[in-house]
Amino acid sequence: MPIIVQQENYQQEVLDSSLPVVLDVYATWCGPCQQMAPIFAELEREYINVCRFAKLNVDEARELSIKLGVASIPTFIFIKEGKVKNKVVGYLSKQQLKEKIEQHIKS
């Protein structure tokens, strides 16, 4: 299960993580976000103990979404050592997201 991120736990769960983090910024009403959910879950299982997977609901954490510069969803934010390293907006195939994760791990 991915970590559910809110303003209160963002520092501890994401910024202070010793592993690279893939943050899925989504909304429950967003069609492409719903299509991405099973792909995100599959990749989380593939990258267990390599990457942390977290989800941020824009409706429940609006301030944090704004602070992260999220303008549209889904947005995938790649964070390593407490810093945003990359952002990808929109629907991605499993292979496309996997390639972004691989780049993130190696960067």
RONU-593842 format. One record per residue: x, y, z of N, C-alpha, C in turn; residue in one letter; residue number from 1. Coordinates in steps of 0.1 Angstrom, whole numbers, plus 2048, in hexadecimal, padded with zeros to 3 digits. Layout:
ATOM  n_X  n_Y  n_Z  ca_X  ca_Y  ca_Z  c_X  c_Y  c_Z  res    n
ATOM    X    Y    Z     X     Y     Z    X    Y    Z    A  NUM
...
This chain:
ATOM  n_X  n_Y  n_Z  ca_X  ca_Y  ca_Z  c_X  c_Y  c_Z  res    n
ATOM  808  7F4  800   800   800   800  809  80D  800    M    1
ATOM  806  816  7F7   80D   822   7F7  80A  82A  804    P    2
ATOM  813  833  807   812   83C   813  808  847  80F    I    3
ATOM  7FE  84A  817   7F5   855   814  7FC  862  81B    I    4
ATOM  7FF  86B  812   806   877   817  7FC  883  819    V    5
ATOM  7FE  889  824   7F6   895   828  801  8A0  82C    Q    6
ATOM  7FD  8AC  82E   806   8B6   833  80E  8B2  83F    Q    7
ATOM  806  8AB  848   80C   8A7   855  817  89D  854    E    8
ATOM  817  894  84B   821   889   84A  82A  88B  83E    N    9
ATOM  829  895  836   831   897   82A  840  897  82D    Y   10
ATOM  844  89F  837   852   89F   83B  858  892  83F    Q   11
ATOM  851  88B  848   856   87E   84D  855  873  842    Q   12
ATOM  84A  872  83B   848   867   831  84F  869  824    E   13
ATOM  851  875  820   856   878   812  864  87E  813    V   14
ATOM  865  88A  819   872   891   819  87D  88A  821    L   15
ATOM  879  884  82C   883   87D   834  885  86F  830    D   16
ATOM  87F  86A  826   880   85C   822  88E  859  81D    S   17
ATOM  894  84D  821   8A1   849   81D  8A0  843  80F    S   18
ATOM  894  840  80A   893   83A   7FD  88D  845  7F4    L   19
ATOM  890  844  7E7   889   84E   7DD  87A  84C  7DE    P   20
ATOM  873  857  7DC   864   856   7DE  85E  85A  7D0    V   21
ATOM  853  852  7CD   84B   855   7C1  83D  859  7C7    V   22
ATOM  83A  866  7C5   82D   86C   7CB  823  86D  7C0    L   23
ATOM  818  866  7C1   80D   867   7B8  803  871  7BD    D   24
ATOM  801  87D  7B6   7F8   887   7BA  7EB  885  7B1    V   25
ATOM  7E0  883  7B8   7D4   87F   7B1  7C8  884  7B7    Y   26
ATOM  7BC  882  7B1   7AF   884   7B7  7A6  879  7B4    A   27
ATOM  79D  876  7BD   794   86B   7BB  78B  86C  7AF    T   28
ATOM  788  878  7AB   77F   87B   7A0  786  87B  793    W   29
ATOM  793  87A  792   79B   87B   786  79C  86D  77F    C   30
ATOM  797  86D  773   797   860   76B  7A5  85B  769    G   31
ATOM  7AE  863  763   7BC   85E   761  7C3  85A  76E    P   32
ATOM  7C0  860  779   7C5   85D   786  7C1  84F  78A    C   33
ATOM  7B4  84C  787   7AE   83F   78B  7B5  834  782    Q   34
ATOM  7B8  837  775   7BE   82E   76C  7CC  82B  771    Q   35
ATOM  7D3  835  776   7E1   833   77B  7E2  82B  788    M   36
ATOM  7D8  82B  790   7D8   825   79D  7DD  816  79D    A   37
ATOM  7D8  80D  794   7DD   800   794  7EB  7FF  78F    P   38
ATOM  7EF  807  786   7FD   807   781  806  80B  78C    I   39
ATOM  802  816  793   80A   81A   79F  80C  80F  7A9    F   40
ATOM  801  808  7AC   801   7FD   7B5  80A  7F2  7B1    A   41
ATOM  80A  7EE  7A4   812   7E4   79E  821  7E7  7A0    E   42
ATOM  824  7F4  79C   832   7F8   79D  837  7F9  7AB    L   43
ATOM  82E  7FC  7B4   832   7FD   7C2  837  7EF  7C7    E   44
ATOM  82F  7E5  7C3   833   7D7   7C6  841  7D3  7C0    R   45
ATOM  843  7D8  7B4   850   7D5   7AD  85C  7DB  7B3    E   46
ATOM  859  7E7  7B9   865   7EF   7BE  865  7EF  7CD    Y   47
ATOM  85F  7E5  7D3   85F   7E5   7E2  86D  7E5  7E7    I   48
ATOM  870  7ED  7F1   87D   7EF   7F8  887  7F6  7EF    N   49
ATOM  883  7FB  7E3   88B   803   7DA  887  811  7DA    V   50
ATOM  87A  813  7DA   873   820   7D9  867  820  7E3    C   51
ATOM  864  82C  7E8   857   82D   7EF  84D  833  7E6    R   52
ATOM  841  82E  7E7   836   833   7DF  82C  839  7E8    F   53
ATOM  828  846  7E4   81F   84D   7ED  814  854  7E4    A   54
ATOM  809  856  7EA   7FE   85D   7E3  7F9  869  7EA    K   55
ATOM  7F6  874  7E2   7F2   880   7E8  7E5  884  7E1    L   56
ATOM  7DA  885  7E8   7CD   889   7E3  7CC  898  7E3    N   57
ATOM  7CB  89E  7D7   7CB   8AD   7D6  7C0  8B3  7DE    V   58
ATOM  7B4  8AC  7DF   7A9   8B2   7E6  7AB  8B2  7F5    D   59
ATOM  7B3  8A8  7FA   7B5   8A7   808  7C2  8AF  80D    E   60
ATOM  7CA  8B2  803   7D7   8B9   807  7DA  8C4  7FD    A   61
ATOM  7D0  8CD  7FB   7D1   8D8   7F1  7DD  8E0  7F3    R   62
ATOM  7E0  8E4  800   7EC   8ED   802  7F9  8E7  7FE    E   63
ATOM  7FA  8DA  801   807   8D3   7FE  808  8D1  7EF    L   64
ATOM  7FC  8CE  7E8   7FC   8CD   7D9  801  8DA  7D3    S   65
ATOM  7FC  8E5  7D8   800   8F2   7D3  80F  8F5  7D5    I   66
ATOM  813  8F1  7E1   822   8F3   7E4  82A  8EB  7DB    K   67
ATOM  826  8DF  7D7   82D   8D7   7CE  82C  8DB  7BF    L   68
ATOM  824  8E5  7BD   822   8EA   7AF  81A  8E1  7A6    G   69
ATOM  810  8DA  7AC   808   8D1   7A4  7FD  8DA  79D    V   70
ATOM  7FD  8DA  790   7F3   8E1   789  7E8  8D9  782    A   71
ATOM  7EC  8CC  77F   7E2   8C3   77A  7E5  8B5  77F    S   72
ATOM  7DC  8AC  77E   7DD   89E   783  7DA  894  778    I   73
ATOM  7DF  888  779   7E9   884   783  7F7  88A  781    P   74
ATOM  7FE  88C  78C   80C   891   78C  814  887  794    T   75
ATOM  81F  883  78E   828   87A   796  834  882  799    F   76
ATOM  837  883  7A6   843   88B   7AB  84D  881  7B0    I   77
ATOM  859  883  7AB   864   87A   7AF  86D  882  7B9    F   78
ATOM  86E  87D  7C5   876   884   7D0  881  87B  7D5    I   79
ATOM  88C  881  7D6   898   879   7DB  8A0  882  7E5    K   80
ATOM  8A4  87D  7F0   8AB   884   7FA  8A5  892  7FD    E   81
ATOM  898  892  7FE   890   89D   802  88E  8A8  7F7    G   82
ATOM  892  8A5  7EB   890   8AF   7E0  888  8A9  7D5    K   83
ATOM  880  8B1  7CF   879   8AE   7C3  883  8AD  7B7    V   84
ATOM  884  8A1  7B1   88D   89F   7A6  887  89F  798    K   85
ATOM  87A  89C  798   873   89B   78B  864  89B  78E    N   86
ATOM  85C  8A0  784   84E   8A0   784  849  89C  776    K   87
ATOM  83F  893  776   839   88F   76A  82A  890  76B    V   88
ATOM  823  897  761   815   899   762  80E  891  758    V   89
ATOM  802  88B  75C   7FA   884   752  7FB  875  753    G   90
ATOM  7F2  86F  74B   7F2   860   74B  7FF  85B  745    Y   91
ATOM  804  850  74B   810   849   746  80D  83A  745    L   92
ATOM  812  834  73B   811   825   73B  81A  81F  746    S   93
ATOM  818  813  749   820   80D   753  82F  80E  750    K   94
ATOM  832  80B  743   840   80C   73E  846  81A  740    Q   95
ATOM  83E  824  73C   842   832   73D  845  835  74C    Q   96
ATOM  83C  832  755   83E   835   763  84A  82D  768    L   97
ATOM  84C  821  764   857   819   769  864  81F  764    K   98
ATOM  865  824  758   871   82B   753  874  837  75B    E   99
ATOM  86A  83F  75F   86C   84A   768  871  846  775    K  100
ATOM  86C  83B  77B   870   837   788  87F  832  787    I  101
ATOM  882  82B  77C   890   826   77A  89A  832  77A    E  102
ATOM  896  83D  772   89E   849   771  8A0  84F  77F    Q  103
ATOM  895  84F  787   895   855   794  89E  84E  79E    H  104
ATOM  89E  841  79D   8A6   838   7A6  8B5  83B  7A3    I  105
ATOM  8B8  83C  796   8C6   83D   792  8CC  84B  793    K  106
ATOM  8C3  855  794   8C7   863   794  8CF  867  7A1    S  107
